[in-house]
Amino acid sequence: MNTVTRNDGYLSVEHAAAYLDLTVCALRERMKRGSIPAWCWTRMGGTSIRFIKSELDKWLQPVERAEAFREVHAPRVGERRGLRKSKPLGLVAVR
């Protein structure tokens, strides 16, 4: 059986949650939202998720977290944050 252990530099979801001082549910939610970047974890064997310990350590550094946050939360091309697109004012018929 070919299993990945913590000694190989990979952490299971449970071990990564403990390493980051989070619950498993909180870790999975942050993965979904993109708060924890995808380059910190990988899928092994289809559904098994493993976190790369060295990448988590790099991400935990303040500079890396700021960069990852900007990538995830940067406005897309043509999208302006915080501003509502207003509809053009039309002519109103007065009777």
N, C-alpha and C positions, 0 to 999 in steps of 0.2 A: 504494500500500500504506500502510495506516494503522498505523504502529508506534509504540509508546511508548518513549521514550528516557529515560536518566537525567536529561537536562536538563529534562524535563517534571515532575520531582518524583517520578517512579516508578522503582523499581529492580526488575530481574529477580531471580529466586530466586538466581542465581549472584552477582549484584552485592550483593544484600542479605546473603548469607552472608559475603561478603568484608567488607562494611561492619560487620557484627556480629562479625567475626573467628570465624566458625564454618564448619564444612564444610556442604555442601549437605544431606547426610544428617542432620546434627545440627539444622539449621534446620527441615527437614521434620518431624522427630520432635517438636521443640518446638511446631510448629504443631499437630500431631495431639494432643499432650497439653494444649494450651491455655496453655503457658507464654508464648507470644507471642500476645497477644490478636488476635482476628479483626478488630478495627477498624484494625489496622496493615497489613492486606493486602486485596486485592480480586482477583476473577477477571475477566479481560478476554478476550473471545472464547471463552468456554466453559471451556477448560482452562488457559489461560495465567494464571499468578498474577503479580501485580505488588505490590510493597510500596510504601506511601506513605511517602516519606522523611520528611516533616514529622511524621507520626504515629509513626514509629520513633524520631525524635529526642525527641518528647514522652514516649514510653514509656520511653526510656532514662533519663529524669530519675527520681531515687529516689522521689519522691512518687507519680508515675504508676505505677511498677512495683509499689509496695506496694498501691495501690488495685486494680490489675489482678490481683495475686496473691490478694487477699481475695475478689474477685468469682469467680475460677475455683475457689478452694479452700474457699469458705464452705460449711458444711453446709447441706443442703437442709432444708426444713420437715419436721419430724418425724424428722429424722436426728440422732442424737447421736454425735459423733465420739469415738472412743477407748473407748466403753463397749459391751460386748457385751450384747445383749438376752438376758436369762436367761429360761429357761422356768420357769413356775410349778411349784412343788414339788407333786407329786401324792401322793396317799396310797398307801402301799405295803402290799399285803396280806401279812400275816405268817401263816404256817401253823404 
